[in-house]
């Protein structure tokens, strides 16, 4: 399948499965590994497109289900797609709407035809089929579209997981057939199979046959044990083609990002940095600061003295603590910092891969995040050992 995407391998870690790639997309060339902030309805909550670009964000997400409901594909088409509507000139990825099967499970019913939703906006019943998902995404004009997949919680086991995996393969075929914009949009498949290694292998084998422009590892980061999570990630990256991008969906914690880059993943997304900002939590290399807590009321340091983001250059912890109690501007400032933190982390990872010092980067990251080896998460130690990184 011809696609308006090219992936160039710039450097590969000689120890782990990490790789630095140049991903050329219609609106922007993205360096991976990359973290993609989530903008559900054409914006990230609490931050403008201009501010996001100033932080050098290369690619962000839009939500097909929510944008398809409101304002709707017709209006966005008139605005020359989601890029024009939100005035964003860089790359965009749109999800398929499938995740809402889990997040809005009380409002949805899955059949072979598609997913029937009871709209959270007006209560009307709507059908999101694979074809409709693609047609909405065609109207949005994103650089990367995701197939509609049958999503089940990662904590579910049994026949429903197998049913969802096979249905996702059938729905991928319907998505491929429905795509009206092969010249400008890239359709990614989503690997399902829950925590069942054999089902994952079946899904990988079948979806790779479809030769789509890229692949996502789906159905994880939903509350499963980390020991199960990383094993499904590395199984997937072992199977996935080397010349195609690999997108691990829903992952955004710093340790998870570092470990999953080592396991061979290229792209990540998560609402975590923006959502946690709205609770007054600022991300730092040693964890997070709960700025709403009293201990910061008279603390005149920036969030992180080593951070160059606009928030850290201008405001103190004391100011943000006071503002949090009275003004939503605090959430805006913390959101900017948290996105800057994630983007800087990924930039540092890319530099370390290019300079063949990624294993040393991992050692330094873990020491700073956890203090000493006895506090390292066991799953991360085990996962990294499988790619030849023995944590000191």
C-alpha positions in Angstrom: 0.0 0.0 0.0 1.6 3.3 -1.1 1.6 5.9 1.6 2.6 9.5 2.1 5.0 8.5 4.9 8.7 7.5 5.0 10.7 6.3 8.0 14.5 6.7 7.9 16.5 4.9 10.6 19.1 7.5 11.7 20.7 5.5 14.5 20.1 2.3 16.4 21.3 1.5 19.9 23.9 -1.2 19.9 22.8 -2.6 23.2 18.9 -2.2 23.4 16.2 -2.2 20.7 16.0 1.6 20.8 16.2 3.5 17.5 16.3 7.1 16.4 14.2 7.7 13.3 13.2 10.5 10.9 9.4 10.1 10.2 8.4 12.2 7.2 4.7 13.1 7.2 2.7 15.4 5.0 2.7 18.3 7.4 5.9 17.8 9.3 9.0 15.7 9.7 9.0 14.1 13.1 12.0 12.8 15.0 11.3 9.6 17.0 11.1 8.4 19.7 8.4 11.0 20.2 5.8 11.8 22.8 2.5 13.1 21.4 0.4 15.4 23.7 -3.4 14.7 23.5 -5.7 17.4 22.2 -9.1 15.9 22.5 -11.3 18.5 20.8 -8.8 20.4 18.6 -6.8 21.8 21.5 -4.8 20.7 24.5 -6.6 21.7 27.6 -5.0 24.8 29.1 -2.5 25.5 26.3 -2.7 27.2 22.8 -1.5 25.8 19.5 1.0 28.6 19.4 2.4 27.8 22.8 2.7 24.1 21.8 4.7 25.0 18.7 6.9 27.3 20.8 7.7 24.2 23.0 8.8 22.5 19.7 6.0 19.9 19.8 6.3 18.0 16.5 3.0 16.1 16.5 -0.2 16.0 18.7 -3.5 14.1 18.8 -7.1 14.8 18.0 -10.1 12.7 19.1 -12.3 11.4 16.3 -15.2 10.4 18.5 -15.5 13.8 20.2 -14.7 15.9 17.1 -17.1 13.8 15.0 -19.9 14.7 17.5 -18.9 18.3 18.1 -18.4 20.4 16.0 -18.8 17.6 13.4 -16.9 16.8 10.2 -18.8 19.2 7.9 -17.7 22.3 9.8 -14.1 21.0 10.1 -14.1 20.3 6.3 -15.0 24.0 5.7 -12.1 25.0 7.9 -9.7 23.0 5.6 -9.4 20.2 8.1 -8.3 20.0 11.7 -5.0 21.7 10.8 -6.9 24.8 9.6 -9.5 24.6 12.3 -7.0 24.7 15.2 -4.4 26.6 13.2 -1.7 23.9 13.7 0.9 23.6 11.0 2.7 20.5 12.2 1.8 16.8 12.2 -1.5 15.5 13.6 -2.6 12.0 14.6 -6.3 11.2 15.1 -7.5 8.2 17.1 -10.3 6.2 15.7 -12.9 6.6 18.5 -12.4 3.0 19.6 -11.0 3.9 23.0 -14.4 5.4 23.9 -15.6 1.8 24.0 -13.7 1.5 27.3 -13.9 5.0 28.6 -17.7 5.4 27.8 -18.5 1.7 28.2 -21.8 2.4 30.0 -22.9 4.4 26.8 -21.8 1.9 24.2 -22.6 -1.5 22.6 -20.3 -3.3 20.2 -21.6 -5.4 17.3 -20.0 -6.5 14.0 -21.4 -3.5 12.4 -19.6 -1.0 14.7 -20.1 0.6 18.1 -23.4 2.1 19.1 -23.0 5.1 21.4 -25.6 7.0 23.4 -24.1 10.5 23.0 -22.9 12.1 26.2 -23.9 15.5 24.7 -27.5 15.1 23.7 -28.4 11.4 24.5 -28.9 10.5 20.8 -27.8 7.1 19.6 -25.1 7.1 17.0 -23.3 4.3 15.2 -19.5 4.5 14.8 -18.6 1.9 12.1 -15.1 1.4 10.7 -16.2 3.2 7.6 -17.6 6.2 9.5 -14.5 6.5 11.6 -12.3 6.7 8.5 -14.7 9.1 6.8 -14.6 11.4 9.8 -10.8 11.2 9.9 -10.6 11.9 6.2 -12.6 15.1 6.9 -10.2 15.9 9.8 -7.2 15.5 7.4 -4.8 14.2 10.0 -1.3 12.9 8.9 -1.9 9.6 10.7 -5.4 8.0 11.1 -6.0 5.0 13.4 -8.2 2.1 12.4 -11.3 1.5 14.4 -10.5 -1.5 16.6 -12.6 -3.5 19.1 -11.1 -2.3 22.4 -11.6 -4.3 25.6 -10.1 -3.5 29.0 -6.6 -5.0 29.5 -7.8 -6.5 32.7 -10.4 -8.7 30.9 -9.5 -12.3 29.8 -11.2 -15.2 28.1 -13.3 -15.4 24.9 -14.1 -11.6 24.7 -10.3 -10.9 24.1 -10.1 -13.3 21.2 -13.4 -12.0 19.7 -12.1 -8.4 19.9 -8.7 -9.4 18.3 -10.3 -11.1 15.3 -12.9 -8.4 14.9 -10.1 -5.8 14.9 -8.5 -7.6 12.0 -11.8 -7.6 10.1 -12.4 -4.0 10.9 -8.9 -3.1 9.6 -9.9 -4.5 6.2 -13.0 -2.3 6.2 -11.0 0.8 7.2 -8.5 0.2 4.4 -11.4 -0.1 1.9 -13.1 3.0 3.3 -10.0 5.4 3.1 -10.7 8.1 0.5 -7.4 9.9 0.9 -4.5 7.5 0.3 -2.3 10.3 -1.1 -2.2 12.5 2.0 -3.2 10.3 5.0 -1.6 7.3 6.6 -3.7 4.5 8.2 -2.2 2.7 11.1 -3.3 -0.8 12.3 -3.8 -1.5 16.0 -2.5 -4.8 17.4 -4.9 -6.3 19.9 -4.9 -9.6 21.9 -4.9 -8.5 25.5 -2.3 -10.1 27.7 -2.5 -13.4 25.7 0.9 -13.8 23.9 -0.6 -16.3 21.3 -3.4 -14.0 20.4 -1.0 -11.1 20.0 1.1 -13.2 17.7 -1.9 -14.1 15.6 -2.9 -10.5 15.4 0.6 -9.3 14.5 0.9 -11.9 11.7 -2.4 -11.0 10.2 -2.1 -7.3 10.4 1.5 -7.2 9.1 0.1 -8.9 5.9 -2.0 -5.8 5.3 1.2 -3.8 4.8 -0.3 -0.5 6.2 2.1 2.5 6.7 2.5 1.9 10.5 1.4 -0.2 13.5 0.2 0.6 17.0 0.4 -1.6 20.0 -3.1 -1.3 21.6 -5.1 -2.7 24.4 -2.5 -2.0 27.1 -2.0 0.7 29.8 -5.5 0.0 31.1 -4.7 -1.1 34.7 -2.9 -4.4 34.0 0.2 -5.5 36.0 3.4 -3.9 34.7 5.0 -7.4 34.5 2.3 -8.3 31.9 2.5 -5.0 30.2 6.2 -4.9 29.2 6.1 -8.5 28.0 3.3 -7.7 25.5 5.3 -4.6 24.4 8.5 -6.5 23.7 6.7 -9.4 22.0 5.1 -6.9 19.6 8.3 -5.0 18.8 10.1 -8.3 18.1 7.4 -9.1 15.4 6.8 -5.6 13.9 8.6 -4.7 10.7 11.8 -2.7 11.2 11.0 -0.2 8.4 7.6 0.9 9.8 6.8 3.2 12.8 5.8 1.5 16.1 3.3 3.4 18.2 2.6 2.3 21.8 -0.8 3.8 22.7 -1.7 5.4 26.0 1.8 5.4 27.6 3.1 8.6 29.2 4.8 8.0 32.6 8.5 8.9 32.4 9.8 5.5 33.4 7.4 3.7 31.0 8.7 5.9 28.2 12.3 5.2 28.9 11.8 1.5 29.3 9.5 1.1 26.2 12.0 3.1 24.0 14.6 0.5 25.1 12.1 -2.2 24.0 11.9 -0.7 20.5 8.9 1.7 20.5 8.9 4.9 18.5 5.7 6.9 19.3 3.8 7.4 22.5 0.7 9.4 23.7 -1.0 10.0 27.0 -3.3 12.5 28.8 -1.1 12.1 31.9 1.0 15.3 31.7 -2.0 17.6 31.0 -4.4 15.8 33.3 -2.0 15.7 36.3 -1.3 19.4 35.8 -4.9 20.2 36.4 -4.5 18.6 39.8 -1.6 20.9 40.6 1.1 18.2 40.0 4.3 19.3 38.2 6.6 16.7 36.6 10.3 16.8 37.5 13.2 14.4 37.0 12.8 13.0 40.5 9.0 12.4 40.2 6.5 15.2 40.8 5.7 18.2 43.0 2.3 18.6 44.4 2.2 22.4 44.2 -1.1 22.7 46.0 0.6 21.4 49.2 1.5 23.8 52.0 5.2 23.1 51.8 5.4 25.2 48.6 3.6 28.3 50.0 6.9 30.1 50.7 9.2 28.3 48.2 10.6 30.8 45.8 12.4 28.4 43.5 11.0 27.5 40.1 9.4 24.1 39.6 12.8 22.8 38.3 15.9 25.0 38.4 17.2 23.1 35.3 14.1 23.6 33.2 14.0 26.3 30.5 10.2 26.3 29.9 8.4 29.7 30.1 6.8 28.7 33.5 10.1 27.9 35.2 11.8 31.0 33.7 9.0 33.3 35.1 7.2 31.8 38.1 8.0 30.4 41.5 6.5 27.4 43.3 5.1 29.9 45.9 3.3 31.9 43.2 1.9 28.8 41.5 0.8 27.4 44.9 -1.1 30.6 45.7 -2.5 30.9 42.1 -3.8 27.3 42.2 -6.2 28.1 45.0 -7.7 31.1 43.2 -7.1 31.1 39.4 -7.2 28.5 36.6 -4.1 30.3 35.1 -2.1 28.1 37.5 -3.2 25.0 35.6 -2.2 26.7 32.4 1.3 27.4 33.7 1.8 23.9 35.1 0.5 22.3 31.9 3.1 24.2 29.8 5.8 23.0 32.2 4.6 19.3 32.1 4.5 19.2 28.3 7.9 20.9 28.2 9.2 18.2 30.6 7.9 15.3 28.4 9.2 16.9 25.2 12.7 17.5 26.8 12.8 13.9 28.1 12.2 12.6 24.6 14.7 15.0 23.1 17.4 13.8 25.6 16.6 10.2 24.8 17.0 10.9 21.0 20.3 12.6 21.6 21.6 9.7 23.7 20.6 7.1 21.0 22.4 9.2 18.3 25.5 9.4 20.5 25.4 5.7 21.4 25.1 6.4 25.1 21.4 5.4 25.7 22.2 2.7 28.3 24.2 5.3 30.3 21.2 7.6 29.9 18.9 4.9 31.4 21.3 4.4 34.4 21.3 8.2 35.0 17.6 8.6 34.6 16.7 5.8 37.0 19.2 7.1 39.7 17.7 10.5 39.5 14.1 9.3 39.5 14.3 6.7 42.3 17.4 7.7 44.3 18.9 4.2 44.8 18.6 0.7 43.3 16.4 -0.7 46.0 13.7 1.7 45.0 13.7 0.8 41.3 10.5 -0.9 40.1 11.1 -4.6 39.7 9.3 -4.8 36.3 11.5 -2.1 34.9 14.7 -3.8 36.1 13.5 -7.1 34.6 12.4 -5.5 31.3 15.7 -3.6 30.8 17.7 -6.8 31.6 16.1 -8.5 28.5 17.7 -5.7 26.3 21.1 -6.0 28.0 20.8 -3.1 30.5 21.7 -4.2 34.0 20.8 -1.5 36.4 23.4 -0.7 39.0 
